[in-house]
Amino acid sequence: MERISHLMGIHRSLAIIFSTQGDAVYQWISKPNSAAPFNGQSALQFMLSGKVIALSDVRRYLEGIH
């Protein structure tokens, strides 16, 4: 349930941030990102680390920029 909650929050934030940019969300999630917590990884690579904390960190990052 915790993972689903984070994924829904990430989806909501991405929908807000990229609401007028169509496919930009797919580009963002797969592009390398130098911001913390990604440290050069893409958001997708970071989230696929398998740890719930990674999902939480991405959600918190996105909520901080929208």
NUZA-250626 format. One record per residue: residue number from 1; x, y, z of N, C-alpha, C in turn. Coordinates in pm, whole numbers. Layout:
BEGIN
+------+--------+--------+--------+--------+--------+--------+--------+--------+--------+
: resi :    n_u :    n_v :    n_w :   ca_u :   ca_v :   ca_w :    c_u :    c_v :    c_w :
+------+--------+--------+--------+--------+--------+--------+--------+--------+--------+
:  NUM :      X :      Y :      Z :      X :      Y :      Z :      X :      Y :      Z :
...
+------+--------+--------+--------+--------+--------+--------+--------+--------+--------+
***
This chain:
BEGIN
+------+--------+--------+--------+--------+--------+--------+--------+--------+--------+
: resi :    n_u :    n_v :    n_w :   ca_u :   ca_v :   ca_w :    c_u :    c_v :    c_w :
+------+--------+--------+--------+--------+--------+--------+--------+--------+--------+
:    1 :     81 :   -119 :      0 :      0 :      0 :      0 :     87 :    127 :      0 :
:    2 :    197 :    121 :     72 :    285 :    237 :     78 :    343 :    268 :    -60 :
:    3 :    386 :    166 :   -131 :    441 :    186 :   -266 :    336 :    246 :   -359 :
:    4 :    216 :    195 :   -353 :    107 :    246 :   -437 :     79 :    392 :   -405 :
:    5 :     78 :    425 :   -279 :     55 :    564 :   -238 :    163 :    657 :   -295 :
:    6 :    289 :    615 :   -287 :    397 :    697 :   -342 :    386 :    709 :   -494 :
:    7 :    356 :    598 :   -561 :    343 :    602 :   -707 :    228 :    694 :   -750 :
:    8 :    119 :    691 :   -677 :      7 :    781 :   -710 :     46 :    926 :   -687 :
:    9 :    119 :    954 :   -579 :    166 :   1089 :   -553 :    264 :   1138 :   -658 :
:   10 :    352 :   1050 :   -704 :    447 :   1084 :   -811 :    371 :   1113 :   -939 :
:   11 :    276 :   1030 :   -970 :    195 :   1050 :  -1092 :    121 :   1184 :  -1086 :
:   12 :     61 :   1213 :   -973 :    -12 :   1340 :   -958 :     81 :   1460 :   -976 :
:   13 :    198 :   1455 :   -914 :    293 :   1566 :   -926 :    342 :   1584 :  -1069 :
:   14 :    372 :   1473 :  -1136 :    416 :   1481 :  -1275 :    306 :   1537 :  -1364 :
:   15 :    183 :   1500 :  -1337 :     70 :   1552 :  -1416 :     57 :   1703 :  -1398 :
:   16 :     83 :   1752 :  -1279 :     76 :   1896 :  -1253 :    193 :   1969 :  -1320 :
:   17 :    312 :   1917 :  -1300 :    432 :   1983 :  -1352 :    434 :   1986 :  -1505 :
:   18 :    394 :   1876 :  -1567 :    402 :   1865 :  -1713 :    264 :   1869 :  -1779 :
:   19 :    170 :   1938 :  -1718 :     31 :   1939 :  -1767 :     17 :   1992 :  -1910 :
:   20 :    106 :   2079 :  -1952 :     94 :   2136 :  -2086 :    204 :   2089 :  -2180 :
:   21 :    284 :   1994 :  -2136 :    400 :   1955 :  -2215 :    396 :   1813 :  -2269 :
:   22 :    284 :   1748 :  -2263 :    266 :   1616 :  -2324 :    368 :   1512 :  -2284 :
:   23 :    453 :   1474 :  -2377 :    548 :   1365 :  -2356 :    670 :   1405 :  -2273 :
:   24 :    678 :   1528 :  -2228 :    793 :   1572 :  -2150 :    809 :   1491 :  -2022 :
:   25 :    699 :   1444 :  -1968 :    705 :   1362 :  -1847 :    785 :   1235 :  -1871 :
:   26 :    770 :   1173 :  -1986 :    844 :   1051 :  -2017 :    992 :   1081 :  -2039 :
:   27 :   1020 :   1197 :  -2094 :   1160 :   1236 :  -2112 :   1224 :   1265 :  -1977 :
:   28 :   1151 :   1336 :  -1890 :   1206 :   1372 :  -1759 :   1239 :   1247 :  -1679 :
:   29 :   1148 :   1154 :  -1675 :   1165 :   1037 :  -1589 :   1280 :    948 :  -1633 :
:   30 :   1319 :    956 :  -1760 :   1426 :    869 :  -1808 :   1558 :    941 :  -1835 :
:   31 :   1562 :   1074 :  -1816 :   1685 :   1150 :  -1837 :   1770 :   1151 :  -1710 :
:   32 :   1901 :   1147 :  -1727 :   1987 :   1161 :  -1609 :   1958 :   1295 :  -1540 :
:   33 :   1963 :   1294 :  -1408 :   1929 :   1412 :  -1330 :   2038 :   1433 :  -1225 :
:   34 :   2099 :   1551 :  -1226 :   2208 :   1579 :  -1132 :   2159 :   1624 :   -995 :
:   35 :   2030 :   1651 :   -982 :   1976 :   1697 :   -854 :   1978 :   1584 :   -751 :
:   36 :   1989 :   1625 :   -625 :   1973 :   1526 :   -518 :   1825 :   1489 :   -515 :
:   37 :   1787 :   1373 :   -503 :   1859 :   1254 :   -459 :   1912 :   1167 :   -573 :
:   38 :   1897 :   1212 :   -698 :   1926 :   1126 :   -814 :   2075 :   1108 :   -840 :
:   39 :   2152 :   1215 :   -818 :   2299 :   1209 :   -833 :   2343 :   1147 :   -965 :
:   40 :   2284 :   1196 :  -1074 :   2325 :   1153 :  -1207 :   2241 :   1041 :  -1267 :
:   41 :   2163 :    974 :  -1187 :   2074 :    870 :  -1238 :   1945 :    934 :  -1288 :
:   42 :   1873 :    862 :  -1369 :   1738 :    907 :  -1404 :   1647 :    876 :  -1285 :
:   43 :   1534 :    943 :  -1279 :   1437 :    915 :  -1173 :   1392 :    769 :  -1180 :
:   44 :   1376 :    718 :  -1300 :   1333 :    580 :  -1317 :   1438 :    484 :  -1261 :
:   45 :   1565 :    505 :  -1294 :   1671 :    420 :  -1240 :   1671 :    425 :  -1087 :
:   46 :   1657 :    546 :  -1036 :   1658 :    566 :   -891 :   1543 :    490 :   -825 :
:   47 :   1423 :    500 :   -883 :   1307 :    433 :   -825 :   1316 :    281 :   -836 :
:   48 :   1382 :    232 :   -940 :   1392 :     88 :   -960 :   1497 :     23 :   -869 :
:   49 :   1554 :    101 :   -780 :   1650 :     43 :   -686 :   1583 :    -60 :   -596 :
:   50 :   1450 :    -58 :   -592 :   1376 :   -157 :   -517 :   1342 :   -119 :   -375 :
:   51 :   1384 :     -2 :   -334 :   1359 :     41 :   -197 :   1243 :    140 :   -194 :
:   52 :   1156 :    126 :    -96 :   1041 :    216 :    -83 :   1088 :    359 :    -59 :
:   53 :   1199 :    376 :      9 :   1251 :    510 :     37 :   1283 :    585 :    -91 :
:   54 :   1321 :    514 :   -197 :   1349 :    579 :   -325 :   1221 :    640 :   -382 :
:   55 :   1111 :    568 :   -373 :    983 :    623 :   -419 :    944 :    745 :   -336 :
:   56 :    964 :    734 :   -206 :    934 :    845 :   -117 :   1019 :    968 :   -150 :
:   57 :   1146 :    947 :   -177 :   1236 :   1057 :   -211 :   1195 :   1127 :   -341 :
:   58 :   1157 :   1049 :   -442 :   1113 :   1108 :   -569 :    984 :   1186 :   -547 :
:   59 :    893 :   1130 :   -472 :    766 :   1199 :   -444 :    793 :   1331 :   -373 :
:   60 :    876 :   1329 :   -272 :    908 :   1449 :   -196 :    976 :   1554 :   -285 :
:   61 :   1067 :   1510 :   -371 :   1136 :   1600 :   -464 :   1034 :   1668 :   -555 :
:   62 :    947 :   1590 :   -615 :    848 :   1647 :   -708 :    750 :   1739 :   -638 :
:   63 :    707 :   1702 :   -520 :    614 :   1788 :   -446 :    681 :   1920 :   -407 :
:   64 :    812 :   1919 :   -395 :    886 :   2040 :   -362 :    902 :   2136 :   -478 :
:   65 :    885 :   2086 :   -602 :    904 :   2175 :   -717 :    774 :   2216 :   -785 :
:   66 :    662 :   2165 :   -740 :    536 :   2211 :   -802 :    453 :   2294 :   -711 :
+------+--------+--------+--------+--------+--------+--------+--------+--------+--------+
***
